[in-house]
Amino acid sequence: MSDENRKERDIMMVMRKVLANIIKDTTPEFKTMKHPLSANTIEDIRQCLRLIAAREQELAKEAGEASSRPYFTDEKPRAEVIPISKIGGLDKKEPEE
């Protein structure tokens, strides 16, 4: 990855983090409270985050990195390893005639 692309990725990451912190800091504690940001500003922030995500994907693709998605640490993995001994039908005895 070139120095220019690395610098651009760093800028994108910082911008995304700053916008996320602004969202956290300005989001009201209760849904009944009025949001301090206008609807237009909220939509502009969403557009910025979409553009940042799209550019980060482009840069990752140019660098040949695999596409990665965020996940929660307590999220159950999509694939589950099951021991062969637990597979049904292997423990059964042959039917008696």
Residue pairs with C-beta under 8 A, 6 or more apart in sequence:
1 9
1 62
1 63
5 59
5 62
5 63
8 55
8 59
9 56
9 59
12 52
12 55
12 56
12 59
13 56
15 48
15 52
16 49
16 52
16 53
16 56
19 45
19 48
19 49
19 52
22 45
23 45
26 35
26 36
26 37
27 35
28 34
28 35
28 36
35 42
37 45
57 67
60 67
60 68
61 67
84 90
85 91
